Amino acid sequence: MEKELVTIGDKDGPMMKSILIFDEPSSLRPILNPLGWEILNLLAQKPMYPAEISRLLKIHEQKVYYHIRQMRKIGLLSVEKEEFIKGALARYYRVSYPAFGVELPFGEKRQNLPISPFMDEKMVSFFDEFLLSGIFEGCIVVGSPEPHGPYKASARDGHYAVQLAFYLGQFSGMPKNFIVKLDADVKAEKEERNNLILIGGPGTNLITADINRHLPIRFNEENYWAGLSDGKGRTFNSDRDGLIAKIPNPYDEKKCMIVMAGLKYIGTKSAVIAITNFSKEVLRDYYGERQWATVIRGFDLDGDGKVDSIEKLL
């Protein structure tokens, strides 16, 4: 029976191996034999044929054949390829599984941190406060779809939280509390003192509007839809421009806020796609700072009317 075995990872994250589980301990006999074990280790390095193994170990070829037959019976070896060598057909054998053993019916442990082949060190660092315990800690805040705020605006970008939540789910376990809230509910329930991910610009997300003055790159205070400025004379005013920023939470500096927002809803979508699909490019100059920001621009490369690529502008 084949299963997945979680092993200790390295700096790039956890790793997995396939493991062959034997139903009976007696199945382990072929590799408990010292010569069988030596042959298995040779074949773990590269596929070989019996005569080659015989020469390396300086033993009779029939002994090699015997041990290979025994290990093939229990599924540890398989034929990699066949070719004629000096007029005779030679079969190259390889090890079928990198791990094997007998499983006892106890000792399961739940993994709090899901395993992902796409785990990126800088991305995990960027969301560190939200992922540190292995369970998502914080809240994703979206603008209300109802007219609200001083501009009586209706948010059209709240559903982008689904993309982000699906992406972050690779790296954290599911919390007990519902993690997505409307901006109006956050204010009503006085939930600002928390780890918050804000989706949407200050025109449609009241919490983004409240903390705009604390951002390293800010939306125009007189007209939130007019543009973004870094305070050094550089401005960005395309509908597809989006801000990605991280700051200490102004209401509680032990917590943090992350903002993904655009001048228009398409800019917010571009910011979310930038993190979920292009995090390595977007975060290439992020080094664990608690205050950091960049501006990206979304592009439609295949002409289908949807953002499918981004460019880092700052």
C-alpha positions in Angstrom: 0.0 0.0 0.0 1.4 3.4 -1.0 1.1 6.5 1.2 2.6 9.9 1.5 5.2 10.5 4.1 5.9 14.0 5.5 9.6 14.5 6.1 11.6 17.3 7.6 12.1 20.1 5.1 14.9 22.6 4.5 14.9 26.4 3.9 12.5 25.9 1.0 9.9 24.3 3.2 8.6 20.8 4.0 9.1 17.9 1.7 7.2 14.7 0.9 8.1 11.2 -0.1 6.0 8.2 -1.3 6.3 5.3 1.2 5.5 1.7 0.6 3.7 0.2 3.6 3.9 -3.6 4.0 1.0 -5.5 5.4 3.2 -8.2 7.0 6.6 -7.7 8.7 7.8 -10.8 6.9 7.8 -8.8 3.7 10.9 -7.0 5.0 13.1 -10.1 4.9 14.6 -9.4 1.4 16.1 -6.1 2.5 17.1 -7.3 6.0 19.6 -9.6 4.4 23.0 -7.6 4.3 23.6 -8.4 0.6 20.0 -7.5 -0.3 20.4 -4.2 1.5 23.7 -3.5 -0.3 22.1 -4.2 -3.7 19.1 -2.0 -2.8 21.4 0.9 -2.0 23.3 0.6 -5.2 20.1 0.7 -7.2 18.9 3.7 -5.2 21.8 5.6 -6.8 21.1 4.7 -10.4 19.4 1.9 -12.5 21.8 -1.0 -13.1 21.7 -4.5 -14.6 22.6 -7.7 -12.6 26.0 -8.3 -14.3 27.0 -4.8 -13.5 26.1 -5.2 -9.9 27.9 -8.6 -9.8 31.1 -6.9 -11.0 30.9 -4.1 -8.5 30.2 -6.3 -5.5 32.5 -9.1 -6.8 29.9 -11.8 -6.2 28.3 -14.4 -8.5 25.6 -13.1 -10.8 23.1 -15.7 -9.7 23.2 -14.3 -6.1 22.3 -10.9 -7.6 19.4 -12.3 -9.6 18.1 -14.1 -6.4 17.9 -10.9 -4.3 16.5 -8.9 -7.2 13.7 -11.4 -7.6 12.9 -11.3 -3.9 12.7 -7.5 -3.9 10.6 -7.4 -7.0 8.1 -9.7 -5.4 7.4 -7.2 -2.6 7.3 -4.2 -5.1 10.6 -2.5 -4.1 12.2 -2.9 -7.5 11.0 -2.5 -11.1 12.5 -2.6 -14.6 13.7 0.8 -15.8 14.7 -0.2 -19.3 16.0 -3.1 -21.4 18.8 -3.1 -23.9 21.1 -5.6 -25.7 24.7 -5.7 -24.3 27.2 -8.0 -26.1 24.3 -9.9 -27.7 22.4 -10.5 -24.5 19.3 -8.7 -23.2 20.1 -6.7 -20.0 17.3 -5.5 -17.7 18.1 -2.3 -15.8 16.4 -2.3 -12.3 15.5 0.7 -10.2 14.2 1.3 -6.8 10.4 1.9 -6.9 9.9 3.7 -3.6 12.3 6.0 -1.7 10.9 4.8 1.7 9.2 1.7 3.0 8.2 0.1 6.3 5.4 -1.4 8.5 2.7 0.9 9.8 1.2 0.6 13.2 -2.4 1.8 13.8 -1.7 4.8 16.0 0.4 8.1 16.1 -1.3 10.2 13.5 -0.7 14.0 13.8 -2.6 16.7 12.2 -0.6 19.1 10.1 -1.4 22.7 11.0 0.7 24.0 8.1 -0.4 22.6 4.8 2.3 21.4 2.4 2.7 23.4 -0.8 5.1 22.9 -3.7 4.7 26.7 -4.3 5.8 27.9 -0.8 7.8 31.1 -1.3 10.1 32.3 1.6 9.5 36.0 1.0 5.8 35.6 0.6 5.5 33.7 3.9 7.7 36.4 5.5 5.4 39.1 4.1 2.3 37.5 5.7 4.3 36.4 8.8 2.0 37.9 11.4 -1.0 36.1 9.8 0.7 32.7 9.3 3.1 32.4 12.3 1.0 29.9 14.4 0.0 27.7 11.4 -3.6 29.0 11.8 -4.6 32.1 10.0 -4.6 35.0 12.5 -6.5 38.1 11.4 -9.2 39.2 9.1 -9.6 40.1 5.5 -11.6 43.3 5.1 -13.6 44.1 2.0 -15.7 47.1 1.1 -19.5 46.8 1.5 -21.4 46.3 -1.7 -24.1 48.7 -0.4 -23.7 52.5 -0.8 -21.7 53.6 2.2 -19.1 56.1 3.5 -18.8 59.8 2.6 -18.9 59.0 -1.1 -21.9 56.6 -0.8 -19.7 54.2 -2.9 -20.5 50.5 -3.5 -17.5 48.2 -3.6 -17.1 46.0 -6.6 -13.9 44.2 -5.5 -14.9 42.3 -2.4 -15.0 38.9 -4.3 -11.2 39.3 -4.9 -10.8 38.1 -1.3 -11.7 34.6 -2.5 -8.6 34.5 -4.7 -6.4 35.7 -1.9 -7.9 33.4 0.8 -7.6 30.4 -1.5 -3.9 31.3 -2.0 -3.2 31.8 1.7 -4.9 28.5 2.5 -1.9 26.7 1.1 0.2 28.1 4.0 -2.2 28.2 7.0 -4.9 26.1 8.7 -8.5 27.1 8.9 -9.4 29.4 11.9 -12.6 28.9 13.9 -13.8 32.5 13.3 -15.1 33.7 9.9 -12.1 35.6 8.5 -13.8 37.9 5.9 -15.6 41.1 7.1 -17.2 44.1 5.6 -15.5 47.4 6.3 -18.7 48.8 7.9 -18.9 45.8 10.3 -15.2 46.2 11.3 -15.9 49.8 12.3 -19.2 48.9 14.0 -17.6 46.1 16.0 -14.5 48.1 16.7 -12.3 45.3 15.2 -9.6 47.7 13.9 -7.1 46.5 16.6 -6.3 43.2 14.7 -4.1 41.9 11.9 -6.0 43.1 8.9 -5.7 42.6 5.2 -7.6 45.4 3.4 -9.0 44.7 -0.1 -10.0 47.8 -2.0 -9.0 51.5 -2.1 -10.1 54.2 0.3 -13.1 55.3 -1.9 -14.8 52.0 -1.2 -13.1 50.5 1.9 -13.6 52.7 5.0 -10.6 51.1 6.9 -8.3 51.8 3.9 -9.5 55.4 4.1 -8.8 55.6 7.8 -5.2 54.5 7.5 -4.3 56.1 4.1 -2.2 58.8 5.8 -0.1 56.1 7.4 0.8 54.4 4.1 4.3 54.9 2.6 2.5 55.4 -0.8 -0.8 57.2 -0.4 -4.0 57.7 -2.4 -4.8 61.4 -3.2 -6.7 62.7 -0.1 -8.7 65.2 -2.1 -9.9 62.5 -4.6 -9.1 58.9 -3.8 -9.6 57.9 -7.5 -7.2 60.6 -8.8 -3.9 58.8 -8.2 -1.2 57.3 -5.9 1.8 59.3 -4.8 5.1 58.2 -3.0 5.7 61.7 -1.6 8.8 62.1 -3.8 7.1 63.5 -6.9 6.2 60.2 -8.4 2.5 59.6 -9.1 0.5 56.7 -10.6 -2.9 57.3 -12.1 -3.8 54.4 -14.4 -7.0 52.5 -13.6 -4.9 49.3 -13.6 -2.5 50.6 -11.0 -2.5 48.9 -7.6 -0.9 49.4 -4.3 0.5 46.6 -2.1 1.6 47.8 1.3 2.4 46.5 4.7 2.5 48.8 7.8 2.2 48.4 11.6 -1.4 48.6 12.6 -2.0 52.3 13.6 -4.5 51.2 16.3 -2.1 48.6 17.8 1.5 48.5 16.6 2.0 44.9 17.7 -0.4 44.0 14.9 0.0 44.7 11.2 -2.1 45.8 8.2 -1.6 44.8 4.6 -3.3 46.7 1.8 -4.1 45.5 -1.7 -5.9 48.3 -3.4 -6.3 50.1 -6.7 -7.5 53.4 -8.0 -10.4 51.4 -9.6 -11.6 47.9 -9.0 -9.4 46.6 -11.8 -6.4 48.0 -10.0 -7.4 46.1 -6.9 -7.7 42.9 -8.9 -4.2 43.6 -10.4 -2.8 43.9 -6.8 -4.4 40.7 -5.7 -3.2 38.8 -8.8 0.3 40.3 -8.3 0.5 38.7 -4.9 -1.1 35.4 -5.7 0.4 34.8 -9.1 3.6 36.9 -9.2 4.8 37.0 -5.6 8.4 36.3 -6.3 8.7 39.3 -8.7 6.6 41.6 -6.6 8.4 40.8 -3.3 11.9 40.5 -4.7 13.1 43.6 -2.7 11.1 42.8 0.4 13.4 41.9 3.3 11.1 41.5 6.3 10.3 45.2 6.9 7.2 46.0 8.9 6.7 49.0 6.7 7.0 48.4 3.0 5.1 49.3 -0.2 5.2 48.9 -4.0 3.0 49.9 -6.9 2.1 47.5 -9.7 0.2 47.8 -13.0 -1.9 45.0 -14.4 -1.9 44.0 -18.1 -4.0 41.9 -20.4 -1.5 40.1 -22.6 -3.8 37.7 -24.4 -6.4 40.2 -25.2 -9.3 38.5 -23.5 -10.2 41.6 -21.4 -8.8 40.1 -18.2 -5.7 41.0 -16.3 -3.2 38.1 -16.6 0.2 39.8 -16.0 1.7 42.6 -14.0 4.6 45.0 -14.0 6.2 46.3 -10.9 6.4 50.1 -11.2 8.1 51.0 -7.9 
